[in-house]
Amino acid sequence: MKREAGDAEALRRIEKLQKLELEKAGSGVAAAPPKTLAMLLVEFFAQHVDDNLAPKTIERYHEQAAYIDLGLLSMPLADITPLHLNRE
């Protein structure tokens, strides 16, 4: 139960960040290339995880995404360095 709540919260946070980023860009077009890590993760989950992997693997991916720092999720992809990822 606790894991499911955490997964749902992580997905909600990622989707909220994606929505904010799309609003900032002035576009509601889902086909726009991802600009932040949050947007990239949402696209990755939609295209490669949620419909293609085993349920336990999907659950684990969502659990791991829930631990990513909000600051890192909101950073532009071009600004993320290997040091950021290593610290995470």
matplotlib code that plots the C-alpha trace (Angstrom):
import matplotlib.pyplot as plt

x = [0.0, 2.8, 4.7, 1.6, 1.1, 4.7, 4.5, 1.4, 2.9, 6.1, 4.1, 1.9, 5.0, 6.6, 3.4, 2.9, 6.5, 5.9, 2.7, 4.4, 7.3, 4.9, 3.0, 6.3, 7.1, 3.7, 2.8, 0.5, 1.9, 3.0, 5.3, 7.7, 11.1, 11.6, 13.3, 13.7, 14.5, 10.9, 9.6, 12.1, 11.0, 7.3, 8.0, 10.3, 7.7, 4.9, 6.9, 9.1, 8.1, 4.4, 3.2, 6.3, 7.7, 6.6, 4.4, 7.1, 9.7, 7.3, 6.7, 10.4, 11.1, 8.4, 9.8, 13.2, 11.8, 10.1, 13.5, 14.9, 15.4, 12.8, 15.5, 17.2, 13.8, 13.1, 16.6, 16.9, 18.5, 21.3, 22.3, 22.5, 26.1, 27.6, 28.3, 24.6, 23.8, 26.6, 25.4, 21.9]
y = [0.0, 2.4, 1.7, 2.3, 5.6, 6.5, 5.5, 7.5, 10.5, 10.3, 10.0, 13.0, 15.1, 14.2, 15.0, 18.2, 19.3, 18.4, 20.4, 23.4, 23.1, 22.9, 25.9, 27.9, 26.9, 28.1, 24.8, 22.0, 19.8, 16.5, 15.9, 18.7, 17.4, 17.0, 20.0, 18.8, 15.5, 15.3, 15.6, 13.0, 10.6, 11.0, 10.3, 7.4, 5.8, 6.3, 4.9, 2.3, 1.2, 1.2, -0.9, -3.0, -4.3, -6.8, -5.3, -5.7, -4.0, -1.1, -0.8, -0.7, 1.9, 4.2, 3.6, 4.7, 7.8, 8.9, 9.3, 11.8, 15.2, 17.8, 20.3, 17.8, 16.9, 20.5, 21.2, 21.7, 18.6, 20.6, 21.8, 18.4, 17.2, 13.8, 15.3, 16.0, 12.4, 11.0, 13.0, 11.7]
z = [0.0, 1.0, -2.2, -4.4, -2.7, -3.3, -6.9, -7.4, -5.7, -7.9, -11.1, -10.0, -9.3, -12.6, -14.5, -12.7, -13.5, -17.2, -17.3, -15.8, -18.3, -21.2, -20.0, -19.6, -23.2, -24.3, -25.9, -25.0, -27.7, -26.3, -29.3, -28.3, -27.3, -23.5, -22.0, -18.4, -16.8, -15.5, -19.1, -20.3, -17.6, -18.4, -22.0, -21.2, -18.9, -21.5, -24.4, -22.9, -19.5, -18.7, -21.6, -22.3, -19.0, -16.4, -13.6, -10.9, -13.1, -13.8, -10.1, -9.4, -12.0, -10.5, -7.0, -8.2, -10.0, -6.7, -5.1, -7.7, -6.3, -7.5, -8.3, -10.6, -12.2, -13.0, -14.5, -18.3, -19.8, -21.3, -17.8, -16.2, -15.8, -14.9, -11.4, -10.9, -11.7, -9.6, -6.6, -7.1]

ax = plt.figure().add_subplot(projection="3d")
ax.plot(x, y, z, "-o")
ax.set_aspect("equal")
plt.show()
